[in-house]
């Protein structure tokens, strides 16, 4: 104790936290997920390297779903809104997030962008993440599925080099299949790499150029969207029965 | 290079605890990083050194515990080694990651007046 003013020596305390460093993002992602699921929007976080064909996948998907399902997109890039422009030309209402130097999207960015989309009138929301096989993998955005576009031109061992991205994937779209015949790359070797990093490897061989795999991809989307659809809770049904507007 | 944004989240969280406890300084932070967390230990430490300046963590030491990845069969519990197929050779079930994706702030040591 200080004899002059009575102040004490500082005390050292240890404060237990035991919390994920991403807890704040996870909380915002939970909010996004609730928002999407309650409105019957199936949100897909589409990730992959720059140039893996993410935008081409979405352009082709928009054409395949045109007139049947309502689709919107959020795109993330460090600079330019070129991807958003391409998707708008394909008839998809799209919000571009320009991240500046950030290498990934996070739940807050998606939250802000989603406010500019007609969530009440959508079946699918595709979030085209920043082209990157590392950083986007660990940020939950509130999506219902993680899909990775892996082009056959990237070689056979990308999954082994970037395991976290593939471990969290629900589906890997093997893109640019039309180019396979020009390459010294085997689909079996890619599948084998995936089986070492993905506990339940699910893949679709895909080509946005010639339409290969499109039916299977749409079937996958529809099956997962249906499984994910929100079931009204009993108290909500009761409220509706009383004439409440929710 | 998402390590910088992670460090920013970490510093915000520590600041929040320090304010709640009316701390005058933070001495040490204990963090657990799994080898499958998607975070590079050295980059994380380097980002901390840059970002802590002019925060309550300016003089704080960052203690990082690395946790190795561990996969197990989700049915029979058999261990699956690093780089092996993630399907149990005994029962054919998919493996699950039981350790190694940690990205945790465990504890903060701080000075209170």
Boltz contact constraints between the chains, C-beta under 6 A:
constraints:
  - contact:
      token1: [A, 10]
      token2: [B, 111]
      max_distance: 6.0
  - contact:
      token1: [A, 10]
      token2: [B, 113]
      max_distance: 6.0
  - contact:
      token1: [A, 11]
      token2: [B, 112]
      max_distance: 6.0
  - contact:
      token1: [A, 12]
      token2: [B, 111]
      max_distance: 6.0
  - contact:
      token1: [A, 13]
      token2: [B, 110]
      max_distance: 6.0
  - contact:
      token1: [A, 13]
      token2: [B, 112]
      max_distance: 6.0
  - contact:
      token1: [A, 14]
      token2: [B, 107]
      max_distance: 6.0
  - contact:
      token1: [A, 14]
      token2: [B, 109]
      max_distance: 6.0
  - contact:
      token1: [A, 15]
      token2: [B, 17]
      max_distance: 6.0
  - contact:
      token1: [A, 15]
      token2: [B, 108]
      max_distance: 6.0
  - contact:
      token1: [A, 16]
      token2: [B, 107]
      max_distance: 6.0
  - contact:
      token1: [A, 17]
      token2: [B, 105]
      max_distance: 6.0
  - contact:
      token1: [A, 18]
      token2: [B, 106]
      max_distance: 6.0
  - contact:
      token1: [A, 19]
      token2: [B, 105]
      max_distance: 6.0
  - contact:
      token1: [A, 20]
      token2: [B, 103]
      max_distance: 6.0
  - contact:
      token1: [A, 20]
      token2: [B, 104]
      max_distance: 6.0
  - contact:
      token1: [A, 21]
      token2: [B, 6]
      max_distance: 6.0
  - contact:
      token1: [A, 21]
      token2: [B, 9]
      max_distance: 6.0
  - contact:
      token1: [A, 21]
      token2: [B, 10]
      max_distance: 6.0
  - contact:
      token1: [A, 21]
      token2: [B, 103]
      max_distance: 6.0
  - contact:
      token1: [A, 21]
      token2: [B, 105]
      max_distance: 6.0
  - contact:
      token1: [A, 24]
      token2: [B, 9]
      max_distance: 6.0
  - contact:
      token1: [A, 103]
      token2: [B, 1]
      max_distance: 6.0
  - contact:
      token1: [A, 103]
      token2: [B, 2]
      max_distance: 6.0
  - contact:
      token1: [A, 104]
      token2: [B, 2]
      max_distance: 6.0
  - contact:
      token1: [A, 135]
      token2: [B, 2]
      max_distance: 6.0
  - contact:
      token1: [A, 137]
      token2: [B, 38]
      max_distance: 6.0
  - contact:
      token1: [A, 138]
      token2: [B, 38]
      max_distance: 6.0
  - contact:
      token1: [A, 164]
      token2: [B, 36]
      max_distance: 6.0
  - contact:
      token1: [A, 164]
      token2: [B, 38]
      max_distance: 6.0
  - contact:
      token1: [A, 195]
      token2: [B, 85]
      max_distance: 6.0
  - contact:
      token1: [A, 196]
      token2: [B, 83]
      max_distance: 6.0
  - contact:
      token1: [A, 196]
      token2: [B, 85]
      max_distance: 6.0
  - contact:
      token1: [A, 199]
      token2: [B, 86]
      max_distance: 6.0
  - contact:
      token1: [A, 199]
      token2: [B, 94]
      max_distance: 6.0
  - contact:
      token1: [A, 199]
      token2: [B, 95]
      max_distance: 6.0
  - contact:
      token1: [A, 200]
      token2: [B, 94]
      max_distance: 6.0
